[in-house]
Amino acid sequence: MNAKTSIPPAFQRAIQVATQKLTHLVEAYPDLTPSFTENGKWRLQQAGWTNWCEGFLGGALWLAYLLTGQQRLREAARHYSKLIEDRKTDPDVHDLGFLFLPTWGRWYQLEGDPYARQVVIEAGQTLARRFQEKGKYLCSFQGAHSLYIDIMMNVPLVFEAAELSQDERLFEIARQHCLTTRRYLVRGDFSTAHEGIFDPESGMFLRYRTQQGWRDDSSWARGHCWAFYGFNLAYRYTGEAQFLTTAEGLADYYLLHTPEHGIPPNDWDEPNPPYPYESSAAAIAASGFLSLAHCTRDSLRAKVYRESAQHILATLSSDEFLATDEGWEGILRHAIYHLPAGVGVDESTIWGDYFFLEAIWKAINDQPDC
C-alpha cells in the first residue's frame, strides 16, 4: 500500500506541505477536529449544524501515512480514529460515512483489524436506521421528509457494512437509496438537486430545495461531486450498469460546465459568482474521476477522466491553491463551506484537504482506492 518512489515534483511538494500542515494541526490543537478556517486559521467550533467533519482529520492522517510511510502519522491516524468511535451509534446524522470510512474503514482496509471491522459494521447499521420505507431513502438530519444529495457519499458505509456482515437487508437499503436519489435528485441533463422534499407519510416527492446552492433548481457543485463519486461506488458494490451510467453522466456534466482550469464555482448556475473557485469540490472530483476511470467500460472516457483528474490536481498544486506559507493552516485555499450563510467562504476545509490527498495517492499509484 505504499506509494511508488517516482513521484512528480508537484506532488512531492504538495505531500510535504500537507504533512507540515497536518503535523501543525495535531500539535497546536490536540484532539480537536476542525471543519474550516477563518482567515487561514482553523476554526475549532462547529458552525451550528451537525458535526459531520470529525472523520476527515483522521482520514487525512491515514493518507499522509500512506504517502510518506511515517509511523508517527499512522499512530496519529489511529488516535484520531479512536476519538470518534462513540459516534458509531449516533442516530441523529446522515454523515456517518464521512466519519467512519476515512478512519475505521481505512484502518480495517490497511490492517484487517477485526475490531475496526466491527466498528464499521455498527456505524453502517446505525446509518441504515434512517431509511424511510415509504420513500425508499436515507433521510437527512433535517428530518424524515428530507433527502440530501450528500448522502450518496455516505451510503457506501451501508454497502460496506452489508458486505462485511453479509446482511442482505442492509445491501437492499443502500441500493434503494441510490435508486431513489437517481430518480429524483439527478435531472435529465445530469445536473443535480441538493435536496428533495418528500411527504413522509406517503413517500411522494414534492419539490427541490437547496441549502448551499444558488437556487432550488440550480446545481451546487460540491453536492454534484459527492453524487458522481457516490454513484461510481454504488456501481462497484452492486455491479448495476445504471449506477455506472449515472456516474458517467454526472462526471461529464462537471467537465462540460467547469472552466478550463478544472475548478468549479460554488454553483454552476449562478451568474457572475462572487467567488470563482470551490477547491474542495474540485478535490472530490479529482478523486472521483480517478476511481471512475477504473470502472468505466469506455476506454476513451477512462483516458478523459484520468487526464481531467491530473489537470485538476496540477491546478490545486499550484501556488494559487496550495497554501505554502506557514501563516495559513489549511492545505488548499479557495474552498467554500456554506456560501449563503457566509461560513468558511474562500478558506480551507478539512474535507477538501482530505480528498486532495486521496486523489494524489490514487494518481501516484494508478489505483481506484487507497
C-alpha positions in Angstrom: 0.0 0.0 0.0 3.0 2.3 0.0 3.3 5.0 -2.7 5.7 4.5 -5.6 9.1 6.1 -5.3 8.8 8.0 -8.6 6.6 10.9 -7.6 6.1 14.0 -9.7 7.7 17.1 -8.2 4.4 18.9 -7.9 3.0 16.0 -5.8 6.2 15.8 -3.8 5.7 19.5 -2.8 2.0 19.0 -2.1 2.8 16.0 0.2 5.5 17.9 2.0 3.2 20.9 2.6 0.3 18.6 3.7 2.5 16.8 6.1 3.7 20.0 7.7 0.1 21.4 7.9 -1.3 18.2 9.5 1.6 18.0 11.9 1.0 21.6 13.0 -2.8 20.9 13.4 -2.4 18.0 15.7 0.3 19.6 17.7 -1.3 23.1 18.0 -4.8 21.8 18.6 -4.5 18.3 20.1 -7.7 16.1 19.9 -9.7 18.8 18.1 -11.2 18.2 14.7 -11.9 21.5 12.9 -14.0 21.9 9.7 -12.9 25.1 8.1 -10.6 28.0 8.5 -11.2 31.7 9.2 -8.6 33.9 7.7 -6.5 30.8 7.2 -6.7 29.7 10.9 -8.6 26.6 11.8 -12.0 27.4 13.4 -12.3 25.0 16.3 -16.0 25.3 17.0 -18.8 23.9 14.7 -20.9 26.3 12.7 -24.3 25.3 14.1 -25.1 22.2 12.0 -24.4 18.6 12.7 -20.8 17.7 13.4 -20.1 15.8 10.2 -16.4 16.5 9.7 -14.8 14.6 12.6 -13.5 11.8 10.3 -11.6 13.8 7.8 -8.6 14.7 10.0 -8.1 11.1 11.0 -8.5 10.1 7.3 -6.0 12.7 6.2 -3.5 11.3 8.7 -4.0 7.8 7.3 -3.4 9.2 3.8 -0.3 11.1 4.9 1.0 7.9 6.4 0.4 6.1 3.1 2.1 8.8 1.2 5.2 9.1 3.4 5.5 5.9 5.4 6.0 7.9 8.6 4.9 5.7 11.6 4.1 8.8 13.7 1.3 9.7 11.2 0.0 6.1 11.4 -0.2 6.4 15.2 -1.9 9.8 15.0 -4.4 8.3 12.5 -5.3 5.5 14.9 -5.6 8.1 17.7 -8.0 10.4 15.8 -10.0 7.4 14.7 -10.4 6.2 18.2 -11.6 9.7 19.2 -14.8 9.3 17.2 -15.6 5.7 17.9 -18.7 6.6 20.1 -20.3 8.3 17.0 -20.9 4.8 15.6 -24.3 4.8 17.4 -25.2 8.4 16.7 -28.8 8.2 15.3 -29.1 11.9 14.5 -26.9 12.4 11.5 -26.7 11.2 7.9 -23.0 11.7 7.7 -21.6 8.6 9.4 -19.9 7.6 6.1 -17.9 10.7 6.3 -16.9 9.9 9.8 -16.1 6.2 9.6 -15.0 5.3 6.0 -11.9 7.6 6.1 -11.0 6.4 9.6 -12.1 3.0 10.8 -12.8 1.9 7.3 -9.3 2.6 6.1 -7.9 1.2 9.4 -9.6 -2.1 8.6 -8.6 -2.0 4.9 -5.0 -1.5 5.8 -4.6 -3.7 8.8 -7.5 -6.2 8.8 -8.2 -5.4 12.4 -11.3 -7.3 13.5 -12.3 -4.6 15.9 -12.2 -2.0 13.2 -14.4 -4.2 11.1 -17.0 -4.3 13.8 -16.9 -0.6 14.3 -17.6 -0.1 10.5 -20.5 -2.6 10.7 -22.1 -0.9 13.7 -21.8 2.5 12.1 -23.4 1.3 8.9 -26.2 -0.4 10.8 -26.8 3.0 12.6 -27.0 4.9 9.4 -29.3 2.4 7.9 -31.9 3.1 10.6 -32.5 6.5 8.8 -34.2 4.5 6.0 -37.7 5.7 5.1 -39.7 2.7 3.9 -42.4 4.8 2.1 -39.9 7.0 0.1 -37.1 4.4 0.0 -34.3 6.8 1.0 -32.0 7.5 3.9 -33.3 10.8 5.3 -31.0 13.8 6.1 -30.6 15.3 9.6 -33.3 17.7 8.6 -35.9 15.0 9.2 -37.9 12.2 7.6 -39.1 14.5 4.8 -35.6 15.4 3.5 -33.2 13.6 1.1 -29.8 15.2 0.5 -27.5 14.6 -2.5 -24.6 14.4 0.0 -25.9 11.1 1.3 -24.6 9.4 -1.9 -21.1 9.7 -0.3 -22.4 8.3 3.0 -24.4 5.4 1.6 -21.2 3.4 0.8 -20.9 2.9 4.6 -24.1 0.9 4.5 -22.9 -1.1 1.5 -19.6 -1.8 3.3 -21.4 -2.9 6.4 -23.6 -5.1 4.4 -20.6 -6.7 2.7 -18.7 -7.2 5.9 -21.7 -8.7 7.7 -23.3 -10.5 4.7 -26.5 -8.7 5.6 -28.8 -8.6 2.5 -31.3 -6.2 4.1 -28.5 -3.6 4.6 -27.5 -4.1 1.0 -31.0 -3.5 -0.2 -31.5 -0.4 1.9 -28.3 1.1 0.3 -29.4 0.1 -3.1 -32.9 1.5 -2.8 -31.5 4.8 -1.5 -29.3 5.1 -4.6 -32.3 4.3 -6.9 -34.4 7.0 -5.2 -31.6 9.6 -5.4 -31.1 8.7 -9.1 -34.8 9.1 -9.8 -35.5 12.4 -8.0 -32.2 14.3 -7.5 -30.5 13.6 -10.8 -32.1 15.6 -13.6 -32.4 14.7 -17.2 -29.4 16.8 -18.2 -27.3 15.2 -15.4 -27.4 18.3 -13.2 -28.3 17.5 -9.6 -30.5 19.0 -6.9 -29.2 19.5 -3.4 -32.3 18.3 -1.5 -35.5 16.6 -2.3 -38.6 17.2 -0.1 -40.9 14.3 0.4 -44.2 13.6 2.1 -43.0 11.2 4.8 -46.5 9.7 5.2 -46.9 8.7 1.5 -43.3 8.8 0.3 -44.3 11.1 -2.5 -41.7 13.5 -3.9 -42.9 17.2 -3.5 -40.1 19.6 -4.6 -36.5 20.5 -4.8 -34.8 22.7 -2.2 -31.2 23.8 -1.7 -29.3 24.7 1.5 -26.0 25.7 -0.1 -26.6 26.3 -3.7 -27.8 29.4 -5.7 -31.4 28.3 -6.2 -33.6 25.4 -5.5 -33.4 24.3 -9.2 -29.7 25.0 -9.7 -26.7 22.7 -9.4 -24.5 23.1 -6.3 -21.0 21.9 -7.3 -19.9 20.1 -4.2 -23.1 18.1 -3.9 -22.8 17.2 -7.6 -19.3 15.8 -6.9 -20.5 13.8 -3.9 -23.0 12.3 -6.3 -20.8 11.3 -9.2 -18.2 9.8 -6.8 -21.0 8.1 -4.8 -22.8 6.6 -7.8 -19.5 5.1 -9.0 -19.1 3.5 -5.6 -22.6 2.2 -5.8 -21.8 0.6 -9.1 -18.7 -1.1 -7.6 -20.8 -2.5 -4.8 -23.7 -3.7 -6.9 -22.4 -4.2 -10.4 -25.5 -2.5 -11.8 -24.8 -0.6 -15.0 -27.5 2.0 -14.3 -25.3 3.4 -11.5 -22.2 3.5 -13.7 -24.1 5.3 -16.4 -25.3 7.8 -13.9 -21.8 8.4 -12.5 -20.5 8.9 -16.1 -23.3 11.4 -16.9 -22.7 13.4 -13.8 -18.9 13.4 -14.4 -19.4 14.6 -18.0 -21.7 17.4 -16.7 -18.8 18.5 -14.4 -16.4 18.6 -17.4 -18.9 20.4 -19.7 -19.7 23.2 -17.2 -16.4 23.8 -15.4 -13.8 26.3 -16.6 -10.7 25.1 -18.3 -8.6 25.3 -15.1 -10.8 22.5 -13.7 -12.1 24.3 -10.6 -15.9 24.9 -10.4 -17.6 27.8 -8.6 -20.0 27.0 -5.7 -22.9 26.7 -8.1 -22.6 26.4 -11.9 -25.9 28.2 -12.5 -25.1 31.4 -10.5 -24.4 34.2 -12.9 -21.2 36.1 -12.2 -20.4 34.2 -9.0 -18.7 36.4 -6.4 -16.1 33.7 -5.7 -14.8 31.8 -8.8 -13.4 28.7 -7.0 -14.7 25.9 -4.9 -11.5 23.9 -4.5 -13.0 21.3 -2.1 -15.4 20.3 -4.9 -12.6 20.0 -7.3 -10.6 17.8 -4.9 -13.6 15.5 -4.6 -14.0 15.5 -8.4 -10.3 14.6 -8.9 -10.6 11.6 -6.6 -13.9 10.6 -8.2 -12.5 10.8 -11.7 -9.6 8.5 -10.9 -12.0 5.9 -9.4 -14.3 6.2 -12.3 -11.5 5.8 -14.8 -11.0 2.3 -13.5 -14.7 1.4 -13.7 -15.9 2.8 -17.0 -16.2 0.4 -19.8 -15.3 3.1 -22.4 -11.5 3.4 -22.9 -11.9 7.0 -24.2 -13.8 8.0 -21.2 -11.2 6.4 -18.9 -8.5 8.5 -20.7 -10.5 11.7 -20.3 -11.3 11.0 -16.7 -7.6 10.3 -15.8 -6.4 13.4 -17.7 -9.1 15.5 -16.1 -8.1 14.4 -12.6 -4.4 15.1 -13.4 -5.3 18.5 -14.7 -7.3 19.4 -11.6 -4.5 18.2 -9.3 -2.0 20.3 -11.2 -4.2 23.3 -10.7 -4.7 22.6 -7.0 -0.9 22.0 -6.6 -0.1 25.4 -8.0 0.8 28.5 -5.9 -2.8 29.9 -6.3 -4.3 27.0 -4.3 -1.6 25.2 -2.3 -1.0 27.1 0.9 2.8 27.0 1.1 3.0 29.9 3.6 3.2 29.0 7.3 0.6 31.5 8.4 -2.2 29.6 6.5 -3.1 26.5 8.5 -5.0 24.6 5.9 -3.6 22.8 2.8 -5.9 24.0 0.0 -7.1 27.6 -0.4 -10.3 28.8 -2.1 -12.7 26.2 -0.7 -16.3 27.1 0.3 -18.2 25.6 3.1 -21.6 27.4 3.1 -21.8 30.4 0.8 -25.4 31.5 1.6 -24.6 31.6 5.3 -21.2 33.2 4.8 -19.4 30.4 6.6 -16.0 29.2 5.5 -16.0 31.2 2.3 -12.8 31.3 0.3 -11.0 29.3 3.0 -9.6 25.8 3.6 -11.9 22.9 4.6 -10.8 19.7 6.2 -12.7 17.6 3.7 -11.1 19.5 0.8 -7.7 18.7 2.2 -8.6 15.1 2.7 -9.9 14.4 -0.8 -6.9 16.3 -2.2 -4.6 13.8 -0.5 -6.8 10.9 -1.5 -6.6 11.9 -5.2 -2.8 12.4 -5.0 -2.4 8.9 -3.7 -4.6 7.4 -6.4 -2.8 9.4 -9.1 0.6 8.2 -8.0 -0.4 4.6 -7.6 -2.9 4.4 -10.5 -5.4 2.7 -8.2 -9.2 3.3 -7.7 -8.8 3.2 -3.9 -6.3 3.8 -1.2 
